[in-house]
Structure formats: C-alpha cells, structure tokens
Amino acid sequence: MAPSQTPDPTSDRGLTHVALPVGDLDQSIDFYGRFADLAVVHRRHDDNDVAWLADGTRPFVVVLIESPVSHTLGGWSHLGVACASRADVDGRLDAARAAGFEVVGPMDHGPPVGYWGIIADPDGHNLELSFGQEVSDAVAQAHATPRRG
C-alpha cells in the first residue's frame, strides 16, 4: 500500500456511529437535515438503502438504514443535538410543530441538563435539541482529572 493510502490508525477509534432503521430514507434524510443539521456524507444500496449523516464537527455519523422499523428510540432513548442558543432550540421546535411532528418542550432544567425539547422523527425515534448541557465541559474536566488505580 502506498504511503498516501495507509489508513491513519487513530482516525476511526472510539464511538463512530449509531444506526437507526427508518421506513423512508429520503424522508428521514430531510428530517435530520432540517432539525439536526445533519448532511449525507455517504450513501449506498446493499440489501437496504443506507445513508450516513454527519454534522461535520467530529468523525461521528448517524447511519440510517431503510428497513422495517421494529423498534424506535422512544421513551428516554434519543439522539441529542446541541444548538447555538435557546432561540435556536425554540425555532426548531416551532418549525417541527408547524410541520406536524410530535414535539415535547421546551423545558429548562438548568445545568448540566440545560434547555431542551424532543421531536419525534417520521418513524418515532426521538431527537433531543438542547442548549447549555455542558457536555464538552464535562468531558474536558474528566480528561483533566488524574485517574486513580
């Protein structure tokens, strides 16, 4: 293998994706583009139509697999997307409500939970939109604290 073709051994380490079954791939791509700022970075047809969606901020994708949906991210299960502001959360929730999607919230639970709401996607998977959850702060603090053991 030529040096330029040698894979970077650290590029695909750690959590890289979550996969969801969806009934209509194009409808789901539109939903996640509108409300989660995710865009298709890979698409193919194997036994099913498959699309990888990413927000471009990290090497992580949501894999949508067009297939019968036998289970959903319902209840407390959800995909979480951080928004730029409370107004951004409100605007996306309002747009989803206007488009006929089931919406819960917004709610404000203060730090570290923050300001959030849930939109059910076309198949019933929950998408959480939030502001102020401080995830990056918690991760940075955990990595800065010496580990015992």
C-alpha positions, 0 to 999 in steps of 0.5 A: 500500500502506498504511503498516501493510502495507509489508513491513519490508525487513530482516525476511526477509534472510539464511538463512530456511529449509531444506526437507526432503521427508518421506513423512508430514507429520503424522508428521514434524510430531510428530517435530520437535515432540517432539525439536526443539521445533519448532511449525507456524507455517504450513501449506498444500496446493499440489501437496504438503502443506507445513508450516513449523516454527519454534522461535520464537527467530529468523525461521528455519523448517524447511519440510517438504514431503510428497513422495517422499523421494529423498534424506535428510540422512544421513551428516554432513548434519543439522539441529542443535538446541541444548538447555538442558543435557546432561540435556536432550540425554540425555532426548531421546535416551532418549525417541527410543530408547524410541520406536524411532528410530535414535539415535547418542550421546551423545558429548562432544567438548568445545568448540566441538563440545560434547555431542551425539547424532543421531536419525534422523527417520521418513524418515532425515534426521538431527537433531543435539541438542547442548549447549555448541557455542558457536555464538552465541559464535562468531558474536558474536566474528566480528561483533566482529572488524574485517574486513580488505580 
